[in-house]
Amino acid sequence: MTRSVQALAYARPSFLASTASGRLLGLETAGGLTPRGAEAHPRFFSGFLSSPQIAARGLLAVADVAAARYHQRPRPGSLDPVVTGNGDRLRFESFSGCGGVYARLDVLGEGLDGVETGHGTTNVDVNDPLREALSRMTGDDPMHLRVGPDEMAVSTLGGSVVEKKVPLPDRWLRGFAEAQVATAGFDLRAELTGTEAVRFLRSLPRSPGRGRAPLWVAQTGRALRPTTRPGAGSVCLPGPERLAALDRVLRFATGLRVYGPVPDGAAAPSAWEVTLPGMRLTLTLSPDASRGFSGEGGVLEALATDEAAEDAELVGVLLAWEPRIDPADLAEQAGLTADRVRAALTRLGTAGRVGYDVADAAYFHRELPYDADRVERHNPRLVSARRLVAEDAVMLDGDLATVVSGERRYRVRGTDGPLSCTCAWWADHRGRRGPCKHALAVRMVRRGMTAGAVA
């Protein structure tokens, strides 16, 4: 697996301390981007939390996912959670080490005691002593939250005293983008009260079921009922043990919302959102506990067109750390169609520049330290498709195409919508995990991408 190392430099460790006026949770920041540009230690928030204990538990849940590998033996090192200030909220995000679970805690305006947040994205230090202190925290005494260095530290910082080096696998980066594409196609499928949510989540199996068929659930009245097969309105729950991080906040839950695509009989991703006073904690699961989001192929169509690259550059300039991105507004500002804007947002997602919030049914702006070109270079199907185009291996004949790959010839059929192919990938997945390399190469040629353009 291709990976790099990300160095996170903090001015000092994050901490939880008692003060004369209550508790202080100081979350230290590493380098990040803000409207003012790159900053070594950006400051996004300083104010009180409306529900301190719930926020502490939610942050622990996000850190739990960052440190977890749900189908592999644990390895040392995990990426500290990412925090984004969107002006009206703070979003804490993480991805599991195996790439199959995406977690996000949204601390909304009503959870921040009315104090406005800054704008930008950075990593926050969640170290072991802080985790232990947060897990021991009881009661709801006033707690001041500071995201970024305090005023005195701002004026005296002379260099970093805490540095973490963590692996940053390419499949992990691709997973962030694929999760965004998947959730953009979700609808609300079920909604439970807090009592029913606790009852259902605590009834789920907690041990991994190797080789077990995916579980499906459907709402019946006020409850969720498990079923062995998909039906109208049902949601796939692959690897229910992967929802364990929600246990951190269950006793504070006011409800549960479940999101997923229209069921088509195959295992599918899903999102599980626990609503809390002033906050939301959401876990998004890949279609199978044994595979992450990185191979789902939802971003390939957007990556395969030069038009989307140019549109993404234009749309990226118009992003303004908005908590809700309206594609229609962007289309009007950029002079593009709504479809081209959505393709541009997908491409921006591969660079970590936008995410998707299923509760708001809207994209949001953030800036992760990813290189979109690197994601493209290490996407196996995209690399192979570009090679086929460069080798003039695609021959068009109306709505049919022949692709020569090695000693074999593959037939690709269709012009609009998903293209079918005679290869094993299509036979196995039928377009559910994006196009195969042959269909992708045909799409490139039809869009006018010549061999010289990809050489």
GUGU-689976 format. One record per residue (C-alpha): x, y, z negated. Coordinates in steps of 0.2 Angstrom, whole numbers, plus 5000, padded with zeros to 4 digits. Each point is the difference from the previous one (the first is absolute). Example, Ala and Ser with C-alpha at 12.3 -4.5 7.8 and 13.67 -1.06 7.14 Angstrom:
2
506249784961
500650175003
END
This chain:
455
500050005000
500750175005
500150124985
500950164994
500350074983
499250154994
500950104987
498850094987
500950134990
499150074984
500550144989
499749894985
498849854996
498250024999
499350004982
498550004988
500350104984
499050074986
499950194997
499250124988
498650035012
499849815005
500849895012
501150045015
500249895015
501450065011
500249925017
501650045008
500150025019
501349955013
500250095016
498550045010
499150115012
498950154996
499350155010
501750094996
501049865008
501149864992
500250024981
501249904989
498749994985
498350075006
498850064986
498249965004
499050014984
500050064982
498449994990
498949894990
499249835004
498249994997
500149814996
501849974995
499949814995
499149965017
501350105010
501449904991
499249835003
499750055019
501850055002
500549844992
498949905013
500950095014
501749964993
499449824997
499749985019
501650095005
501049864989
498949855006
500349875013
498449905001
500649855011
501950014998
501249974985
500350184992
501650095005
500850144991
499550185004
498450085005
499750175008
499450134988
498250065003
499750145013
499150164994
499150125012
499350174994
498650055012
499450164991
498549924992
500749834994
501549894997
500249845009
501149874993
500449865013
501049845000
500249845011
500449834993
501749925004
499249875011
499150135010
498249934997
499350124987
499850195002
499650094984
499450184997
499550104985
499150165004
499950124986
498750125005
499750184996
498849964985
501449894993
501250145000
499150124988
499850125014
501850045003
500550025019
501349885006
501450045012
500349935018
501249875005
500749824998
501349924990
500549854990
499750004981
501149904987
499049874991
501349914990
499949864988
500050104984
498650115007
499049855005
500149934982
499550174993
498550025011
499449824997
500150034981
499050175001
498350004991
498750134997
499750165011
501050134991
500450155011
501449955013
500950135010
500549935017
501550075009
500549945018
501750075003
501350084989
499550134987
500550185001
501549994990
500649855010
499750095016
501250134995
501449894993
500049855012
501849975005
499949835008
499049844999
500349894984
498949865005
500249915017
499049845006
500449915016
498649895006
499849895016
498850085013
499649855012
499350055017
498549884998
499650104984
500050165010
499049935014
498849934987
499550184994
499650055018
499049845003
499050024984
499550175005
499449945017
499049854992
499150114987
499550135013
498849865007
499349964983
498250034994
499350004983
499349824998
499649994981
499850114985
499849944982
499850084983
501450004988
499349864990
499749895015
501750055007
500949944984
499049845000
500449965018
501950044999
500249904984
499249855008
501349995014
501449875000
501750064994
501149875007
500649995018
499049885011
501349935012
499249955016
498350054993
498750065013
499650194998
498650054988
498650105006
498850104989
498350085004
498950124989
498449924994
499050134990
501250084988
501349865000
501349935012
499949825004
501449895007
499749905016
501049885010
499650085017
499750185007
498350075003
499250175003
500750124988
501249894992
501850044996
501649905000
500949984984
501749925005
501149954985
498850064986
501549994987
500750155009
498750114992
500849974983
500750184999
498250064998
499949924983
501050154993
498450115002
498549895000
499450054983
499950185006
499149955017
498550105004
499749905016
500849905014
499950035019
500549875013
500550045018
500349905015
499849975018
498549925009
500349824997
500449895015
500349844992
501950024998
500950054984
500150194999
500750144989
499050084987
500150154987
499449994982
499750174992
499750024981
499250164996
500650084984
499650174991
500950135011
501049865009
499949865013
501249855000
500049905017
500849845005
500049955018
500449825004
500849935016
498949865009
501149864992
501049994984
501449925009
500250145013
500250194998
499350145010
501550025011
499549875014
498250065002
500450095016
498750144998
501350145004
500749925016
498950085012
500450184993
501849965000
500049945018
499550165008
501150165003
498450105000
499749954982
501850054995
499750175008
498350034992
500749944983
501450135001
498650145003
498849934987
501449984987
500350195001
498250044995
500049894985
499950114984
500049874985
498149995002
499249884988
498749965014
500650015019
498550035012
500549935017
498750115008
500850164993
501749945005
499449965018
499350185001
501650074994
501149895011
498950005015
500049815001
498549885000
499549924983
500749835007
501750075003
500150084983
499549834992
501449925010
501250144995
499549984981
500449815002
501750045007
500350134986
499549864988
501549905006
501150144993
499150004984
499350175004
498149964997
499149884990
498149955000
498850014985
498549885002
499050094986
500150175010
500049905017
501450135005
501850015003
501150104989
501750085002
501649944991
501849985005
500949844997
501949995003
499849895016
500750005017
498649965013
501349965013
500849874988
498349924998
499849995019
501849935002
499749864988
498249955005
500349835009
498550015011
500350185006
501849965003
499649855010
498750095010
501250145004
501349875006
498749925012
499650175007
501850045002
500349835009
498550045013
499249844993
498250075002
499149985016
498250085002
498649935010
498450104996
499449954983
501249854999
501950014997
501449875000
501450024988
501649905002
500849964984
501549885000
499549855011
498150034997
498750105008
498550074990
498450075006
499350154992
498250055004
499050164997
500250195002
499050084985
499949944983
501149854993
500949915014
500049815000
501549895004
500449825003
501450004987
500049914983
499850164990
498450055009
499449824997
500350004982
499450184996
498850065014
500550184998
499750014981
501950034996
500250135015
500649965017
501349875005
501750075008
499349955017
498450104999
501050144992
501250005015
498550005012
499250154991
501750105001
500149975019
498250055003
500350164991
501550035012
501449964989
501449955012
501549894997
501150155000
499050094987
500349864987
501849955005
END
